[in-house]
Amino acid sequence: MQMPEDTALAAATHGAVRTPLVRLRADWDRDGRYAHPLADLTEVTESVTVDRSLTGDLPAECRLVEGYTTARLSATLAGARNGDPRDIARLLSPYRRDSPLHARPREDTPVRAEIGLATQDGPRLVPQFHGTTRGLSINSAERTVTLDALDPAERLRNPVTLPLGAEHRSAYYNRRIWPWRNRTNTQWVIDYVLRRNGIYFSPPPRTDCMWAMTGHGGAWPDVGNRGDVTGFPEEPGTPEYVPGRYGLALNGTSKMFAQFLARCVREFRPGHGAGHAFEFHLLAGASNALSSNSSGLLLGMGTSGHQDQFGTTFDILLRANGILTLEVHTQGNKVLTLDGPSLTGEPAWHAVGCWVHWDAEVHDFTAVWHVDGVRHGPYTATIGTLSTYTGGRHATVLGASPVPVQCMQISYAPEIPADWGTPHASQADLDTGLNWIYGLPDVVSADSWEVIRTAVGAEYGVVEFDESGRFRFANRESARRRASAAPVRTLDAAVSLSGLTVSTSLDSVRNAVSASTAPRLQVTSAVTVWEPRTPEQLDTITGQFFVTVQMSRRVQVAQADLHALSPQAWDDDVRHSFVAVDASSGEFADGVIVRVRQFEDESTVQLDITNPHPFTIRFALGDRPTLRINGLEISDEPATDHLWDNPASAQRYGRRTLALQGNAFRQEPGSAAAVARSLLTDLADPTPVLAEIPVPGDPRLQLGDVVTVLDPDGLGGPIRASVIGIRRTLSTADGLSDSLTLRAEPPAP
């Protein structure tokens, strides 16, 4: 319920005489200010109807609080605004040049609607709808306009591609050696999709972000690619993720830490005006118990590999005594340790940033830190020349969780960001999901809303944009807790009900749940994923050349240089290797270098070919191409069927089975069992449904609210029920009314 603490509004809602209020606005400028001269449509609003209901994946007869919310608004506009000689139909006509909206699109315009009541303390307006217009229907004869709009889910349509990532098959089947579970939570999937639609649960990546990882229930990058993560728990049952400042965080304790390797979206070349900002949130204080296997490394970036013998690495570390430190390695040697600020007090969540700059001309090294927005430094030092060898187009990131960490990112930043350390206001509310998966489904350019619906559908949670346009995800247990909360309103047949129909059906009972799970895993051994189609396809003249090749499928390509082999060593079992010859004579060409770098789409790779010879080289022996790229495939394991039941319900009503739909996000038996047990509890007895109950409108009432229905002279009661559908209408002729659909608790035995 919205605004439950407003006693004046509550009194007006229950009053015998009520004065409904409405405010309807359209953001024709699409800038979020609703400041256009025609933005306020309240004066010409004759009626507004908002339909809000839950649609789920369960059979229609199994009505539960689960699924996704759809909200629609329909408003009838008529008449003219005060002081305007033109009526609203003329103003909104797309063909009138004197319209203030001439040449502007009317569709896909943000719309807000509020409904309320006059109270003894003044007007009270309650948010009812935030969405976008889908169409305008203008009636010339009646001079009316019908405005139709849908909630923000309609705009959540950007194509989204999930990263290619899964736990290694060898780790999944051998927990004794690899006890850390590389799983991904529903929360991470939803957050990843929302970020691709401009909705940020936690801080967004900066404009020049090179790499980012939220850690919200998954160790896959938000910016960048790959996400090979390995954990080192010393005690069984240590959770891989724990609650953080924003959702889940990658866990780190004295008995466990995780380490991950990834690639940036651009190269890392320190010096010559370049600066880089390292940012993260961590749970730490003046004293921190780090794992004996952890060096305290939080986040490091290398020009090639991490602490590579040819390149340079910047490392950010946390000491056990709370000191934040920057280390610099070049050509495999540590050349600088620069201590920064110290965290104080008991362990708490802190936002931390470190801006790093090296002046290649004078060799000055500068680090500026912030802790929770308070700047520290600059800390300076003078060091020798740093290697800028990159070995390719992507920098390498090595991160770890000596303590719980989240919201990690590295950005190219010639200057310290202007908003450095400014707290982020979360734009969504996301539960920790009940569902965990071992491999991300192979989703490529899919509809964002469909990906979210499918992920949430695997655990029968609830997803919605609320009346203010804020995104919310609630898992099944949260929805069930809300259904068991105290009622927010009593509907009395003698006072507020003009009609009451309750229907029950044995078809709503389900006392057995069947489902199949199939973990998605990365294969242990690599296979050839690309080779030239013809012998001359990669003919290369003298010098260094970059060749882009498109693979037939998405795979994780090995990033190491290809092995140079002699003609005698080439056979059908060779992987990630090549043989180069003189294209004219066919003689072996030694000294050729071929490097492989994979693009972020994970289906395209770049070959960096260096030919030191004065002649054109060819990767072939006769008519047989001799260059092969290795990759690791991700595939679904064979499905396992499961059955869970409720014997007591089966004895009362006979066996009634609910077969859960196939879902690529249903992979772990434990997660599926938790969802099945929850469903069996809710569907053990017939589910009464009270449909389309007309009541005086209450603008505070929301989907999921619990109400009590009293009908002592009719159907009895009290009936405790959850609101699963609301049709709210305000009109100048008939006032404010609601039509409610309720899912009632089964009657007491």
Disulfide bonds with the S-S distance in Angstrom:
none
